[in-house]
Amino acid sequence: MKTTLKATLGLSVAGAAAYTAVYGLCALIDDLLFNRNMVPPESVGRKISGCDDSHLGDFLQNNLKWLEDYGYEKHYMISDSGYKLTGYLLKAEGESKTYLFGAHGYRSYGKKEFCGVAQYYIKKGINVFIPDHVASGESEGTYCTFGYHEVRDCMKWLSYMRSNFGEDIDIILHGVSMGCATVTMMAGRDDLPSNVKMIVADCGFTTAKALFEYKLKDLGLPAGKLIKSVDSVHKKRQGFSFDDLQPVEAVKKSRVPMLFVHGAEDKLVPCFMVKELYGACGSKVKDLLIVEGADHAQSYKVDRELFESKLDAMLEMINK
């Protein structure tokens, strides 16, 4: 009896230790994915993302300098989660009732993501409004959420814009990477304001789970079991599941003209995902641009002329 009890207790302790170890590993992975303060070493980050943006140096610095020299207004909003979020408004010359709303990507920030293409919109006489998402740039918060809370925050930003810039303004949503997932999920909402006239969806994923599975398999790791465990821990900690991030389902309900863009050489979000998004999109007016030679979020840099020609065509169409 004593031997049996001792063995049972031993197994229980071992089981608890194993559970604690697995939970700890999953919590660490969750933090590496979502916590702004848990940045993986550069070499690990490059291996996970498959891309290296170090060569963007001059392009990025020159465009950031243009943005700072051009000047902007800072705007602030308190999110439903209680975080102070920061946005930047670049006003076009002359009076304009059209606004670009830029949703930046994962571990980026508004000015960095849009300092290049902002110049295109400004030249077109379009005001540019670019917020920093929660846990990014100058905005408060610890965890980014791959679009889950970003969608809610951006919807609130749109209300802020209508209240402060005019109820009759026209809005163009332009999202890159995680920001693309954000605007594509916004596209399927019944409460998307009628002010939104066009959406640019650059290098977004179909579902968060599909993206994570793709990257883990690419790294030779057991995707299914690991994702299930991390997702379980994530839901306990953050209150939502990877299954809640489904841009491909959201775009089925879209009725707004949409331009989908993707780099043919994207190593982070595979190019086949944009084809699925484009095929699923319910908008009557839609177009697809795949830029040869472009890695993740680099389509505008690689072929600016082609990108701008597609934007020109879409803008002309919605302005008829």
Residue, then its C-alpha position, 0 to 999 in steps of 0.5 A: m500500500k505504501t509502495t503504491l501510494k509512493a509511486t502514485l505521488g511520484l507520478s503526480v509530481a512528475g506529471a505536474a513538473a512536465y505540465t509546468a515545463v510545457y506551460g512555461l515553454c508555451a508561455l515563452i513562445d507566446d511572449l516571443l510572438f506577442n510581447r513588445n518587450m520580448v524581442p528574439p535575438e536578431s539571428v533568430g528573428r531573421k530565421i523565423s521571418g525569413c527576411d532581413d530588412s537591414h538593406l533598407g537603410d538608405f531608403l528608410q532613413n531618407n523617407l523618414k527624414w522626408l516625413e519628419d521634415y514635412g511635419y505632422e500633428k500628433h493625435y491621441m486616443i484611449s483604447d477600450s483596453g485603457y491604453k493611450l494610443t498615438g497617431y500622426l496626421l500629415k496634411a496635404e496641401g490645400e483643402s482635402k476631405t480624403y484621408l489615408f488611414g495606414a495600419h502598420g505591420y508586426r513589430s513596426y510603427g506607423k511612421k516607419e511603415f508608411c514614410g515611403v508611400a505617404q509621399y504618393y498620397i500627399k502628392k495626390g492631395i490626400n491627407v495621411f493619418i498613421p497611428d501606432h498600434v497598441a504595444s508599438g511605437e509611441s503607443e502604450g501596451t505590452y502585447c500586440t495581437f495580430g489584428y484582434h485588438e488592432v481591429r477594435d482600436c482602428m475602428k475607434w480611430l475611424s470614429y475619432m477621425r470622423s468626429n475631428f476631421g468631418e463626418d463627410i470625409d472619405i477614407i482609404l484603408h491601407g494595411v501592411s502585414m499585420g496591418c493588412a490582416t487588420v484592414t481585411m478583418m475590418a472589411g468584413r464588419d457590418d459596422l464599417p463606416s460608409n466613409v471607407k471607399m477603398i482598401v489596400a491589403d499588402c502582404g497579409f495572411t489568410t489566418a493566423k493559425a495557417l501562418f504559424e503552421y506554415k512557419l513551424k513546418d518551414l523550420g522543421l518543427p511539429a506544427g500541429k501539436l505545438i500550435k495547439s498547446v501555445d494557442s491554449v496557453h495564449k487564450k488563457r493569458q490573452g483571452f482570444s484564440f488564434d482561430d479568432l484571426q480569420p481575414v480570409e473569412a472576413v473578406k468574403k463579406s467585403r463590399v469595398p473596392m480592394l487592391f491586394v498586393h504581395g511580394a512574389e519572394d515573400k519568405l514570411v507570409p507565403c505568396f499563395m495566401v494573397k491568392e486565397l484572399y483575393g479569390a475569397c473577397g466579395s467586393k465587386v471591384k478588386d484587383l491583385l498585384i504580385v511584385e516580382g523580386a519583392d520580399h515581405a512588405q517590400s513591394y513598394k520599394v522594389d517596384r514603386e512605379l508599378f505599385e503607384s500605377k495600380l493605386d492610380a487605377m483604383l483611385e480613378m475608379i472610385n472617384k468616377 
